[in-house]
Amino acid sequence: MVNQPEDQVISINANVDDQSPETLAPIIDLLMDQGALDAFFTPIQMKKNRPAVELTALVTPDDLNRLAALILKHTTTLGVRYQRLDRLIMARSFKAIQTKFGKITVKVAKFGEIEKTVPEFEDCLKASKAFGVSLQDVYQAVYQCLE
């Protein structure tokens, strides 16, 4: 359960314009596996109108140097930028919901009077495959149980 409604994260950014997509794509999974809170690419234009991507990784302050080193090692970038960001976050907890497709974990997020309930994708995908139904059918079953 995340109870603290505010914290600080670091946004690490790197522009990459000279690396093939096949060799660049795995960095997202690598960063996530190594503890990044989020990682993504944004298409950008660089000098001389070259198409490129900006790699962004959101990390905890303790992970800054370790994950920046991964970016420098696994991409062609020659440097990274980083900045500290304050953020507000919703408190999160998990609960299991019994559906006609078995138990599905849902995430419950709260912030003041705001509450959101979201089925966990991996559980829904597993049930979809096990029961031979569409992913959408599983999501609908979860939401019916929540009503």
N, C-alpha and C positions, 0 to 999 in steps of 0.2 A: 504494500500500500504506500503510495506516495502521499505524504501528508503536508509537505512544505509547499505552499502555493507560489513561492518565488525562489528562483535560484539563478545562477550564472552559468552560461555555457560559452564556449569559444567557437567561433566560426573560422575555419581554416579554408582559404580559397587559393586556387592555382589555375592559371590559364594554360591550356594545352592546345597547340595548333599543329604539332608535327608528330603525332603518334596515331597509329592505325586504330580504328575502333575495336578490332579484335584483341589487341593487347591492352587497350585502355579499359574496356568494360569490366574486367575482373577486379579492378581496384575498389569498386563499390562494395562487392561482397567481402573483400578482404578487410576494408575499413569497418564494416558492420560486424564481422566476425571478431575483430580485435577491440570492439567496445565503443565504436562511434555511436552516437545517439541517432544520427541520420547522415546520409551521404547521397549526393545527387549531382547530375550534370545539368548545366544550362547552356544552350547554344549562344555563342557570342561571335562578334566580328572583331578581328584584330587588325593590326597595321597592314596596309596594302590590301585591305578588304578580305583578308584570309578568313575563311570560316574556322571556328575553333569551338572548344567547350571550356566552360569554367567548372572546375570540380569544387564542390563545397562539401565540407565535412563538419558537422556539429559534434563537438566533443566536450568532455568535462575538462576543467582546468588541469587536473592531474594527468590527463592523457595527451596534452598538447604536443610535447616534444616527441613522444613515441609515435603518435599517429602522423605528425608532420614528417617524420623521418620515413614512414612507410610511403607517403605520397612522393617524396623526393626519390626514393628507391625505385618505385614501380611506375613512375611516369617520366616523361621527358622534360618536365618543367625544371627550371633552374632555381626556382624560389617559390615560397608560399607567403601569403599575407594572412594575418589573423587579427581578430578583434573580439573583445569580450562583449557579450550580449546579456542583458538582463531579460528574464522571461517570466511570465506567469504560466503556471501549469495547473491542470485539473488533478485533484486527488484521484488515484486509481485503485480499484480492487477488482478481483475476479470471482466469478461464481459459475457453477456448473448448472446447466439447464437440461432437463430430460426432454428430448424430442422423439418423434417417431423414428428418427435416424440415430438414436442413441444420445449420449451426453455430449453437449457442446459447451465449451467454455465461452463466457461472455465477459467483456471488460466493462466495468461500470466506472464512469468518470464523473466527478462532481466538482463544481466550483460555485460556491454560494447556493443559489436556488436553481442553478443549471445542472441538469443530469443527462448524461448520454449513456446508452447501452449499445455495445457493438459486439457482434459475434466474432470470435477469433477465426481468422481465415484458414489457418492450418487445420483446425478441427473440422471446419465446414468442408474443406477439400477432401480430407480423409473420409468423412461420411459420404460425400458425393461419390467417391470411387467405390467405397464398400457396398453402397446400396444401388449403384448404377443409375443415379439420378443426377440432374443438373445441379450445379453449385447454387443457382438461384432458388431451386426447390428447397435446398437445405436452409438457406438464409430465410426464406419465407416461413419455414417451419419454426425456426428459432424465434422470429418476430411474433408469430402467432402465440407461442408459449409465453411471451413476455407481456402480451396484452391483458 
